[in-house]
Amino acid sequence: MEDGIIVFDDAVDKENFFEKQAIARLSEKYRGFDRDAFLESLKKTELSEMDEANKAVGITKKFWWEPYIGKIENKPILEVGCGINYIVPYWLECGNDVIAIDACKESILLLRRVIEQAGLGRERIRLAVADARTIKLAETFDVVNINNVLHHIGDSRQVLSRLRPHLCDGGSLLIVEPNYYYPPRWIIETDVFNPFNFIKDYFVRNDLIEKGEKGVVFSDLRCALLDTGYEIIANPKDVNYLGYFSIYWMRQNSPLARMISNLDNLLFGWILPRIIAPFEYIVAVKK
Ligand SMILES: C[S@@+](CC[C@H](N)C(=O)[O-])C[C@H]1O[C@@H](n2cnc3c(N)ncnc32)[C@H](O)[C@@H]1O
């Protein structure tokens, strides 16, 4: 135990990148996050309505899983690479019992503070500093949720294999990841233009992306899921083709943000191919 949280022996040191993010940027974003702000933020489900902190989570539609598996209430949940956001507070708000792990101790400490700020009891949450590649718990969970984490870890198969025994029969693995081939992402992550990729250099220098991170190639991830013993039951794409790189820089709910969101939902989401979608969402179960 360190500072009242469990720290697994083999937890990796991800602190250089995420610690900087957690302390310098995220704690600033969550400064006014009290119970009212938390409850209010849950009502803003679309990207164009979200404030800066919520947009930064990289999930463009809140509660995206509900059309596939319904509302998740009163269940045991394992949150992997939890970071700091509304998701763990939301799980708690819905009566779930949560174990949340992250390789970055600073993130865990800040999440604990955010949970307190949101006025949520600490009795149904257990926080641990642990590595998703080696985690081994005695319990199984109805939901294992992993958002925007696999693209920071080279070997997705290792994580998927490790998580599978933690899923109970009929339980759901929820995944959200950015797509490597989404053009604005590809530009900042590709090695093709090295050492002259000044946009990528800017993003790395300003801690906007981790050095070496690569979005997910979804055809590979789908194969990895099948090979490690999962069946995919839903795999919607994110439709914010224009919105994801533009709305991020706009005021919450501005007319322009709403217009772009409508264009994405009514036009680009239909005509543009999945291969260049900003994100994909996956619900998988054990085979
Ligand atoms: C981009 S953040 C996403 C945080 C959160 N899931 C979200 O969607 O906002 C990636 C998180 O994964 C964590 N992470 C990276 N590698 C990890 C590993 N091997 N095991 C556990 N967590 C890891 C980082 O510390 C960071 O908090």
The ligand as an SDF file (V2000), in Angstrom:
LIG
                    3D

 27 29  0  0  0  0  0  0  0  0999 V2000
   -4.9970    8.0930  -22.9480 C   0  0  0  0  0  0  0  0  0  0  0  0
   -5.1230    7.6380  -21.2840 S   0  0  0  0  0  0  0  0  0  0  0  0
   -6.8150    7.0730  -21.2110 C   0  0  0  0  0  0  0  0  0  0  0  0
   -7.4060    7.2040  -19.8520 C   0  0  0  0  0  0  0  0  0  0  0  0
   -8.8810    6.8330  -19.7650 C   0  0  0  0  0  0  0  0  0  0  0  0
   -9.1090    5.4280  -19.9770 N   0  0  0  0  0  0  0  0  0  0  0  0
   -9.6890    7.6620  -20.7400 C   0  0  0  0  0  0  0  0  0  0  0  0
  -10.2500    7.1130  -21.7010 O   0  0  0  0  0  0  0  0  0  0  0  0
   -9.7790    8.8680  -20.5260 O   0  0  0  0  0  0  0  0  0  0  0  0
   -4.2400    6.1080  -21.2230 C   0  0  0  0  0  0  0  0  0  0  0  0
   -4.1500    5.5720  -19.7960 C   0  0  0  0  0  0  0  0  0  0  0  0
   -3.6250    4.2460  -19.8330 O   0  0  0  0  0  0  0  0  0  0  0  0
   -2.6990    4.1030  -18.7900 C   0  0  0  0  0  0  0  0  0  0  0  0
   -1.7780    3.0280  -19.1580 N   0  0  0  0  0  0  0  0  0  0  0  0
   -0.8350    3.0350  -20.1300 C   0  0  0  0  0  0  0  0  0  0  0  0
   -0.1840    1.8560  -20.1670 N   0  0  0  0  0  0  0  0  0  0  0  0
   -0.7330    1.0780  -19.1990 C   0  0  0  0  0  0  0  0  0  0  0  0
   -0.5180   -0.2490  -18.7260 C   0  0  0  0  0  0  0  0  0  0  0  0
    0.4250   -1.0260  -19.2620 N   0  0  0  0  0  0  0  0  0  0  0  0
   -1.2850   -0.7150  -17.7280 N   0  0  0  0  0  0  0  0  0  0  0  0
   -2.2470    0.0660  -17.1470 C   0  0  0  0  0  0  0  0  0  0  0  0
   -2.5020    1.3270  -17.5500 N   0  0  0  0  0  0  0  0  0  0  0  0
   -1.7690    1.8330  -18.5540 C   0  0  0  0  0  0  0  0  0  0  0  0
   -2.0320    5.4680  -18.6910 C   0  0  0  0  0  0  0  0  0  0  0  0
   -1.3790    5.6680  -17.4700 O   0  0  0  0  0  0  0  0  0  0  0  0
   -3.2180    6.3980  -18.9330 C   0  0  0  0  0  0  0  0  0  0  0  0
   -3.8710    6.7450  -17.7500 O   0  0  0  0  0  0  0  0  0  0  0  0
  1  2  1  0
  2  3  1  0
  2 10  1  0
  3  4  1  0
  4  5  1  0
  5  6  1  0
  5  7  1  0
  7  8  2  0
  7  9  1  0
 10 11  1  0
 11 12  1  0
 11 26  1  0
 12 13  1  0
 13 14  1  0
 13 24  1  0
 14 15  1  0
 14 23  1  0
 15 16  2  0
 16 17  1  0
 17 18  1  0
 17 23  2  0
 18 19  1  0
 18 20  2  0
 20 21  1  0
 21 22  2  0
 22 23  1  0
 24 25  1  0
 24 26  1  0
 26 27  1  0
M  CHG  2   2   1   9  -1
M  END
$$$$
